[in-house]
Amino acid sequence: MKKHNFFAGPAILPAPVLEQAAAAVSDFEGMGLSILEISHRSPQFVAVLNEAEALVRELLGVSDDFAVLFLTGGASSQFFVSAMNLLNEDQTAGYIDTGAWSAKAIKEAKNFGGVNVLASSKDGNYNYIPENIEIPSGLQYVHLTANNTIFGTQFAEFPETDAPLVADMSSEIFSRRLPMEKFGLIYAGAQKNMGPAGVTLAIVRKDLLGKVKRTLPTMLDYRTHIAKQSSFNTPPVFPIYVSMLTMRWVKAQGGVEAMEKHNADKAQLLYDEIDRNPKFRGTVANKASRSLMNVTFEPVDEADAQPFLDACEAAGCVGVKGHRSVGGFRASIYNSMPKSSVQALVDVMKSF
């Protein structure tokens, strides 16, 4: 039986992408070689890298003012690389604390300059997105985690500020249209909504670079990777290739505008059932803060937790158990998740 994959990451990929990737593992474009064994300097892979960059620019409306980079180290590395490249010791950046990942980003940034925590939802166990945030002028940048996989919250709109936004978009990249003019840096680990684990997308405004006083390690300087077109060292060839295929698929579906509607429809279907069903309750305090990517909920009676998970498993709905730090349930419904799979989970909830 085909499983309905609700895991938060590594997560679901489109079926056509899996088929093409599987074929390329045996023979990539008739080369007689696997995509896993070709040179990253080969014309065939350079073409993949170029198409991947072009698709990022097309799908998100990224201008030439930005560099598009495919890096390693995951979003967790970008917590410190971003601050290292953008923040001097005598400068201050603003951070909005909305969950585990933003808290880690704050910890790392403090190693490189001043950090002003502009707002936090920690007092509610991160079950809401702060509103009406007062952002002072003069900050080097304002950092936020756009979508919070653990707690199921998401910025519906991005705050107004005279400083560029730096955003961790690992779990929502390509899921909606973005006001690129607000951003100085976007970074995203691939394994939630873009491709397999192993590559990290960074979209950085070039005029922000080269202004820190510290000496940057070569590998951790964004300018190194811009100059070498993401191939300063051997890039993660296969994850980049699968991410490129996924972006092709997003484009074929109608782009991020179509994804935005698709994701809103799926989320509405599931949230409606959570709000209707007396066995469950949502964990996000403010409905305006609810994530369209990671839907979190819990049983009204804790005794129902394991029987419900067992019912999900029997119906082929896997990955519904909540993050170990918060418990409850979590359904991750990324771009690649068809509405029919969300309906399958809703059907389990109704019968339960």
N, C-alpha and C positions, 0 to 999 in steps of 0.2 A: 504494500500500500504506500502510495506517495505521501510523505509527511508534510504537514503544514508547519513551516519553520518560523517560530516566533522568538528564536534566540536573539539576544541583543548584539552579539558580535563575537567572533566572526558570524556573519549573518547571511540571510538568503541572497542569492544571485538569480538573475533572470535565466530561465531554462535555455533560451537560444544562446546565451553567453556561455553557459556550461558546456553545451554541445560543441560550440566552436573552439573553446579552450581545450576541451578533451581531444578534439581532432588535432589541434596544433601541438599537443604533447607528443603525438606520434610522428607527425610530419607537418612542419610549418611551411605553408605556401609552396608545397611541392619541392622544397629544398632537399628532401631526403634527410633532414635533421629535425630534431625536436626543438620547440621553442625554448626548452630548458637548457639546451646545449649550444645555441648559436652565440656568436660574439656580439657583445653590446656595441661594438664598432661597425658591425656589418650594415650594409645599406638597408637590409630588410628591417632591422630593429631601429635604426635611425628614423626610418619612415613611420614606424609605430610611435616612437617618441614625439615626432613632429605632429602626427595626427592627434595624439592624446592632448598635446598643448593646444592645438587648434580647436579641439572640441570643448576644452575648458573655457576658452575665450568665447566661443560661439554660444555655449549654453548659458553662461553667466554674464555675458556682456562685458568681458574683461578687455580693457584698452591696452595700448602699448605702454602706458604709464606704469603698468604692472609687469613683473616677471612671474612666470608660471614655472614652478619647480616640482620635481618628483624626487623626494628625499627618503631617507631611512630614519629609524629611531622612534617612530610613532609620535602621536600628539604629545605624549609625556616629555619627549625631548624638546618639543617646541615650547613647553612651559619656560624652559631656561634659555633656549636659543633665541627666542623672540626678545626677551628682556636684555639679553647679552648684546644683541645687535641694535636695539632701539633706545636703551635707557642708560644715561650717564649716572654716576654716583651722586652728583649734585642736582639731579632732576627727580621729578615725581611722576609716577603713572597712577591712574585710577583703576581700581579693580572692583567688579561687582561679584559678590560671593553668593552663588546660587546652588552649590553642591560640592561633591567630593572633588571633582576635577578642577573647578575654579579655586578651591581651597589649596590644592596642590600647586596650581599656577601662582597663587599669591606667595606661597612659601618659597618657590624658586626665584621669583622676581626680587624678593627682599635681599638676595645675594648681590644685586647689581645696582640698586638705586632705591629711592624712596617709593613707598607704596601707600596709597590712600584708599582704604576700603570704603567705597562710596555708599554701598548698601549691602545688606546681607539678609537672607531668609533663613539663617541658621536657627533663629529663635522658634521657627515652626518646623524644625527638622527638614528644612528646604522644600516645604510643600507649596511654595508659591514663588512667583517672580515679583521682586519689589517694583512698586510703581512710583511715579512722580519723583524720580531720583534727582537730587540736586547735584549737578556736576559743575565744579568750579572751573574757571578758565585757567590756562597756563599749564595744564597737564601735558605730558609728553604723548600719551595715548590713553585710551580707556579700553580695558580688556573685559570681555565677557565670554561665558560659555553659552552658545546660542541655544542648545538643547541639552537637557540633563537626563541621561539614560537611566540613572538609578532611581531618581525621584519623580520622573515623568512630567517635568515642567519644560517650558519653552518660551523664549521671547517672541511674542506675537508681532511686536514692532521693536525696532532698535532705537535706543535713546538718542536724543539730540545733544550734540557736543561740538565744541570748536576744535577738539582734538580728534585725530583719526582713531577709528575703532580697530581693535585687534580682537579677532574672534576665533575661538575653537569651534569649528563646525563639523567635527568628526561624524556625528550621528545624524546630521541633517543636510549635508552637502548635496546639491542638485535636487533637493526636494521642493524648493520654492524659489521665486524670483528674489534677487537681492539688489538693494540700492548701493551699487559698488562705489559710488562717489563718497560714501560715508566711511569706507574701510581703508586702513593702511596695510593690514595684514590679515589674511584668512589662512588658517591651517586646518587640516583634516586627516586623521588616520583613515585609511581606505576601508577597513574591515567591517564597517557598519552599513555604509550606504553606497560605496563606490566600487569595491573590488575585494580581493583577498588580502589578508594581513601581510605586511611587509613593505608597503610603500606609503608615504605621507605626502599629501598635496600641500604646497605652500604657494599662496598668491600674495606677493609683496610689492608695495609701491616703491619703485626704485629710488625716488628722491628722498626717502627716509633713511637710506643706508649711507654708511661712511661717515657718520656724524658722532659716533661714540669715541671717547678718548682712549679707551682700553685697547690693548692688543688682543685681537680675536684669533683663536686657533683657526688654522686654515680651513679645516673641515666644518667648523661651526659658523663660518662667515657666509651669509647669503650671497655675497658678491662672488665668491668662489664658484658657486653652483650656477649662477647666472652666466659667468664667463665661459664655463665649460658645458653649458646647456644640459644640466642635470647628469653629466657623465664625468665628473671630476674623478670619481672612482667607479667601480662597477655598479651600476644601478640595479635595482631589483627587477630584472627583465620580465619575469612571468607576471608578478602583480601589476606592473605597468601595462602589460599587454591585456590582461583581463579587465583592468580598469578602463582601458581604451574601448574594449568591446562593450562594456557596460554603458559608457557614455554614448557610443553609437546607438545602443538600444534606447536610451533616454531620448535622444534626438528623434529616433524613428517613432517614438510614442507621441511626439508633439512637443518635446523639450520640457523645460522646467515649469512652464505655465500649465501644461497638461498634467505633469506630476503633482503640482500644487493642488489641482482639483481632485485628482485621483486620491491623494493622501487625505484631503479633507473629507471626502466621501467615506473612505474606509474608517477614519477615526470617528466620524459621526455615528456610523452604524454600531460601533463597539461602545462608545460612550452612552448612546441611547439605551443600550441593553444594561449597562452598569447602573444607570440612573433608574431604570424601570424595575430591575430585578431585586426583590427583597433579600436575596441571599448575599448580595455584594454591595460594596460602596467604594467610590473613588477615593484616592488618597490625596489628591491635589485640592487644596482648600479653595482656591479661586478658579472657577471654570475657565476664565480668560487666560490662565497660566497653563492649561492642559497641553501636553505635547501631542503633536500629530504623528510622532515617530515611535514613542515609547509610552504605551497606555498602562498606567499602574492602578491597581485596585486590590482590595482585600476582602476576606470573608467577614460577614457580620458575626458569625459564630466560628471561632477558631477551630472548632471540631470539624468543620467542613473543609478545611484547607487541604488535607491529604486526599480525602475522597474526591474532591474536585480535580486535583492534579491527576489522580488515577483515571478519572473520566476523560480528561483531556488526552492523556496518553492513549487510551483505548480508541479514541476518535482520530488518532494521528496528529494531534496538535501538540507539538513538542516545544520546549523552551519557555513555558508559561510561568515557571517558578520565579518569584521575585529575586532581586539581588540579595546576596547573603547578608548584607548589612542592614536591610530593612524588612525582609520577608515579604509576605503577601504574594501577589501575582503581577506579572509584567508581560504584556504582549507587544513585541517590537514589530511594527508594521511599516517597514521601510518601502522605498520606491518599488522594489521587486516583488513585494507581497501582493498577490492578486486579491481582489475583493472577495472572491469565492472562499479563500482561506479564512478571512475574517468572519465570513458568514458561518463557516464550519465551527469556529470557536463560539460564536453567538448561539448557534444551535445547541452546543454542549451546555452553555450557561442556561438556556431556556429549559432544556430537559432536566438539568440538575435542580 
